Amino acid sequence: MNTTMVDVLKGQFEPTLEMLTRLVEECPDELWFDRQTNYWKHIFHAITGIQFWFREGSEVFHVPTLNKDITPDLDKECTEDPTKAEMGAYVQEMIEKAHSFIEPLNDQSIFEPCDVYNEFTKADVILMQIRHIQHHVGYCNHILNSHKHKAVQWLG
């Protein structure tokens, strides 16, 4: 077997992103817009990590808003809600950003410092995103289960 570290990380990251995508697609509307659960906000918060950590060079981070009065900050209130279509489009945009970040990597460059914070390698930030997104996948699945809906299937 001739597996590389990059292959291993891709193999773990792809199902993580697929689960997050399914959370958007499969959420019932009554939970999506429920301000008590903040379901969509957990998805938004989780995927925004890609926009922050997978920047390269001098790329500037802008807090995403999807042209609404929303924030990925879990501690702040929003006066609007994104639709599932809007969130799904943003998730897909961030998945493409993740692929652009990971695809050129090899088993040497993956251990180079990331451009955002040079104390972390690119491997570190990929692993951090996997863990962070999986945490929020679990949280959203808990919301689904606690409201008598089927959780998104765990992939991996």
Residue pairs with C-beta under 8 A, 6 or more apart in sequence:
4 106
4 107
5 107
5 110
5 123
6 102
6 105
6 106
6 107
6 110
9 102
9 110
9 123
9 126
9 127
9 130
10 102
12 130
12 156
13 98
13 102
13 126
13 129
13 130
15 155
15 156
16 129
16 130
16 133
16 134
16 137
16 155
16 156
17 91
17 95
17 98
17 133
18 155
19 133
19 134
19 137
19 152
19 153
19 154
19 155
20 43
20 46
20 47
20 91
20 133
20 136
20 137
21 88
21 91
21 92
21 95
22 152
22 153
23 43
23 137
23 140
23 141
23 152
24 40
24 43
24 84
24 87
24 88
24 91
25 84
25 88
26 144
26 150
26 152
27 39
27 40
27 84
27 140
27 144
28 147
28 149
29 84
31 37
31 39
31 143
31 144
31 147
31 149
32 39
32 40
32 81
32 84
33 40
33 81
37 143
37 147
38 74
39 140
39 143
40 81
40 82
40 84
40 87
41 70
41 72
41 74
41 78
42 74
42 136
42 139
42 140
42 143
43 87
43 91
43 136
43 140
44 64
44 70
44 72
44 82
44 87
44 90
45 72
45 73
45 74
45 136
46 132
46 133
46 135
46 136
46 137
47 90
47 91
47 94
47 133
48 63
48 64
48 72
48 94
49 128
49 129
49 132
49 133
50 94
50 95
50 97
50 98
50 101
50 129
51 61
51 64
51 94
51 97
52 61
52 116
53 114
53 116
53 125
53 128
53 129
54 97
54 98
54 100
54 101
54 125
54 129
55 61
55 115
55 116
56 101
56 115
57 115
59 115
63 71
63 72
63 73
64 72
64 90
65 71
66 82
66 86
66 87
66 90
68 78
68 80
68 81
68 82
68 86
69 78
69 79
69 80
70 78
70 80
70 81
70 82
71 78
82 90
98 129
101 122
102 126
105 122
109 122
110 121
110 122
110 123
110 126
111 121
111 122
111 123
112 121
112 122
113 119
113 120
113 121
113 122
114 120
114 121
114 122
114 124
114 125
116 125
120 128
137 152
137 154
140 152
141 151
141 152
141 154
142 151
144 150
144 151
144 152
145 151
